Amino acid sequence: MGAKASETWAPDDIGRFGTTEEIAGAVAYLAGSFADYINGTVLRVDGGHVLAV
């Protein structure tokens, strides 16, 4: 049908799932005062697991 899943991942994929601590770090950043001016953007916390479309 289409490309295999292994062929659709970006080359910078780190090859593992994120840890709870890594995800929590992004959540803490967004909940903190350093992110006060962030608006209307996507913070990808995916270890490079972006489909190469």
N, C-alpha and C positions, 0 to 999 in steps of 0.2 A: 504494500500500500504506500507507505511513505518511508522516510529514512528510519533506520534503527535508532532506538533511544541512545545508544552509545555514540551515535554519530551526530546527535542534535545538541549535545552539551557544549558550552563555550570552552575554549582551550584553557581558561584560567580556573576551571573547576578544581577545588582542592581535594575532591574525592572522598569526602566523608560528610556525615551529618553534623550539624552544629551541636555544641553542648548547651546544657541549660544555662550555664554561666555566660556563654557568648551571647545568647539571646537576651538574657537578663541585662547584660551590659548595654545593649541597644535600647531596651525599654527604659532603663535608668537614665540614659542620656536624654531620651525624648521627654521624660517626665521631669527632668531637672531644669534649672535656670539657664543652662547653656543653650538650650533649644528654644528659648523664648521667641526668637525671630524666625523660626522655621515655620513655613506655611505652604501648603499645597504641593508637596513633593512626596516621593516614595523613597523610603530608606530601605534598600534591599539588604536583608541579613540572610543571605542564602549561600555563602561560600562559593560563589561563582556559578551556581546552578541556574543560570539563565539560558533559556532555549535560544539557540542560534537560528533565529527565524529569518 
